[in-house]
């Protein structure tokens, strides 16, 4: 039964992608946002979203919760529609739509040829960050979580490998081994640290413990590598500001708990700056 459901979801998404391709970036992004504002709550519980927002911002007014929820669904739909235009972003067709702060940091990483770990979260159109890092000439591998929908996942994997980052590594034990192999060959790592993981440690995230990946901490302690935060925000529909921050350097004597908590603190600040552009629908504190 679940496979049948996934297949129909695949047909719907594939049909939308075909339509979006003909409509163009700006119109497709707008329509995708409005579609998800309407239909998104049918697939994910708004109660969970409300609870997650209130966990992060305890004194928030219910009216603001509603605004953040609507903005989140809008961004979700825009991001989905924009998958059809990743080729254009990759080939600089939409070069003027992206502004990057911190290009000199990327250039230094490229020239030094010493791999780092880029950390981020699911902000705005998060796929564009790894794309721009690889486009800059930095050798890169990116960790991703396969979609539950096996039909849609095949399509998304193909798009990601072709236009975002060639080395897409599935999260999990085998994925960590592959990351290690590539890291030793000089490949930096792009990692989303905001997802719930089964293999990690409990770390404070908005004052509540949540299972969090320790991959940055493990690599920092083992190789003394730098951790480079990167974030993205949507500006006026289909324009994006990417910010590459100065590397965070941790002592090899720092505990995995401290490194992980420090990264969560950075993550919290970025989320609170634009709460409507983060995905609140995940069961992050489960």
Order of alpha helices (4+ residues) and beta strands (2+ residues): alpha-alpha-alpha-alpha-alpha-beta-alpha-beta-alpha-beta-alpha-beta-alpha-beta-beta-beta-alpha-beta-beta-alpha
